[in-house]
Structures are given as C-alpha cells and as structure tokens.
Amino acid sequence: MKNKIILFAAACLSLNVAVAQNVHHDQLQQREYKPGFYDKDIMKGIEQFESSKKEAQRKPSYKIDVSKIGYYPKSVDEFTTWWKNNPISQGNTGTCWSFSSTSYFETEVYRLTKKQVKISEIYTAYWEYVEKAKRFVTERGNSNFDEGSEGNAVTRIYKTYGAVPLDSYTGLLAGQTYHNHAPMVEEMRAYLQGVKAANAWNEDEVIATIKSIMHHYIGVPPTKVKVEGKEMTPVQYLNDYCKLNMNDYVDITSLGNKPYWKKVEYEVPDNWWHDSSYYNVPLNDYMTIVRNTMRKGFTVLIGGDVSETGFDAWSQVAMVPTYDIPSEYIDDNARIMRFMNGSTTDDHGMHMVGYLEKDGKDWYLIKDSGAGSRNCGRESKNFGYYFMHEDYVKLKIMDIMVHKDMVQDILKKF
C-alpha cells in the first residue's frame, strides 16, 4: 500500500511538472479526401480523369491537426531566400528528381554568373530513359525501369549529354498543358518486357525503339540550340554558357547502417544504377551542413519521404509530430530504424531555397514541383512551396546535394 501511495505521488508530481512546462501534444485528425491541384488542374488539363469515379476510390487520410500546434510559417515572405525561378509543375510524371535538380542548377547558374536561365527538365529525363534502357539490356532485364531516379542522375546526364534551354525542348506537344508520362512509360515498359520474354537483347534496336516511343509522346530533343544569337551544342551550353562543372557537386547522406566517413551506396529502387558515391556522415554533421549552406548564399537539393502525417499539403507544413517522436529523441538511431523498417521511403526530390530561424530551430522554404504544394491556389504567393521544420529534415530527408565549397572540411575526413 505504501508503494502505491509513493507511485501515486510521483505521478501527480510528473503531471504538475508537465503542466508547469506547458507541454503540448500534437494531435492527429482524420480528413476526408478533398480534390486539390492534381485533380482540378493537372488531371483536368490532360483529360484523363473521371472525378466521381476517382473520388469514390479515395480513402480518408490522417494528418496532423495544425490548428492545435503553436507557431509555423504562413508565408514565403517570412524566409530569407536566395534567387530561384518560380516553381514549375511536373504534371502527371514521376520526374521530381529532374525538376528539383534542374531548379537547383538554375540557382547555381545565377550564383555563379548572375544569368537567369530556364533549363529543360524533360531533356534530362529523355536521356535518363535511354540510359535506363541500356542498362536493362546489359542486365538482361534485371534493372529497374521506371519514372523515378535520384538527383545525382542529373549530374551524370549533364556530363554526357549536356543541357538545353526550356524553350528549345519543353517535352509538351501542341495543345498540351501539363506533362503526362503515364502512357509513354507504360508503352516503354511493355516493350521492354517483350524484349525480355523474347530474349532479344539487341541494344541498338532496343534504344531506337525506346527513342521512337518517346518521340511520339514528348518530341525529339535538339542537337543544337541557339542562345543569344550563338549556336551551340547542349554540352557547350552547359559548360560555356551556364558555367556549370558537375565535379563541383557532392551527394551526402546519413545512414547509420553503413560506416560513417565512407562513400556508400544509397540502396533504394530509384538509385537504379547502384551509385555508391554518397558521402556518409553522422546526423549532427549532416544537419550542420544544411544549416551552414543555407546561410552562406547557397541552396540545397534534398530527397526523402513526403508520406508522413506531419507532411500536410493543405497547410504546406512539414514537421515531425510529438505522437511520432519528440524532437529531443530524433537521432541517428531513430532515423535509420525508420529507413530500415520501410516507414521512411524515398519518395520525392525538392529544392531548399530559404531559411527562417525561430526559437533556436530552423524552418526551411522548399520549392516543389509536385501537386500538393499547389493546393493553396495560383493566387497565393505560397504556390509551389512547403515550409519544412529542421526536425523533418533530420528524420525524413535522406540525401542532399551541395556545392563542394560548403563541405571542404567534411571531405578531408574521407
């Protein structure tokens, strides 16, 4: 009985301490599906959406109740930002990796040259499909052929194929409003499965057919472009006009299941070519890189999980709720546990373009090509952006790309 009294007194004391510290607990709420930018604009624009049938298939989602949390940013105006082009929609495609990376490199061109360029995202995606098809043949069908890829695919494609201005290759056919790669990818996949079934591994023939399919849906990419009255190749445009050197950019991750201070493979399906050039650093170093880079006039290319209940497209907030894990417990173990058990997935590439420090913590302004960031409507200055708390980066953003000048001390440790 005495022990019970002591336990009861301890419980009361804990309650009083919690009240005194004004501790709050984030709350989860169920939401019925509500049509947003994807339904009303993208799918309407490509005329492949039957709203009543699709809405009937949608299940309620669970998201953080933002009305119950304290401060969060409400406007892009609250952030210190660096130059960037306006957000562009990727439409109905899985090419966020190209849109986010292209945005990142456009900002780099401005930082280096003060030129405001708009580079074609679909030119890069075109050649990435070609490279995927080549590997599919080399691996006899045992290689992932899909829309997804990683941000450093762009550096690889740029090195080989260069880049072109958007106005020289939009990837949109006459009358198209938004990209729609679904039928194109379905046709390419079906063709490649036929190649595999027939054991018909003629690379020249396969690549020619893949190109032919893409030419039908997204047009033929240029071999020469004219910029400011001067004709140049895509490689010349990248190197001589944009002044971009792909060797100046490094990919960094923080994976606790692999040795730190080593280059490692980021083992996700979208790393279909098994790239192992990711610099693996402890989580505190990872976050220091992000903070320092954003304060020095540079931006950060990011990739990670956007399927969490704390990632809310309607409020445009990305945060880690207390019902997931309290902030003070987010560490290397919490991060890698979620990655290894599949609750952290490699969903989406985005471009970090601004920062805001509040109560000793950072919020980051995230430029996005996906549909959810556009639910606020075109009239809003927040159209195409998210507001991401540093805890979300710490727990759920699995890889970043930065200019090597931002990590010279880090690289010396490898």
Secondary structure, DSSP 8 states (H G I E B T S, - for coil): -HHHHHHHHHHHHHHHHHHHTT-----EEEE-----HIIIIIHHHTT---HHHHHHH---EEEE-GGGS------GGGSEE----------BSS-HHHHHHHHHHHHHHHHHH-----B-HHHHHHHHHHHHHHHHHHTTT-S--SS---THHHHHHHHHH---BGGG-----TT--S-B-HHHHHHHHHHHHHHHHHT---HHHHHHHHHHHHHHHH----S-EEETTEEE-HHHIIIIIS---GGGEEEEE--TTS-TTEEE---STT-TT----EEE--HHHHHHHHHHHHHTT--EEEEE---STTEETTTTEE---TTT--GGG-SHHHHHHHHHTTSS---EEEEEEEEEEETTEEEEEEE--SSGGGTT-TTSTTTTEEEEEHHHHHHHEEEEEEEGGGGHHHHTT-
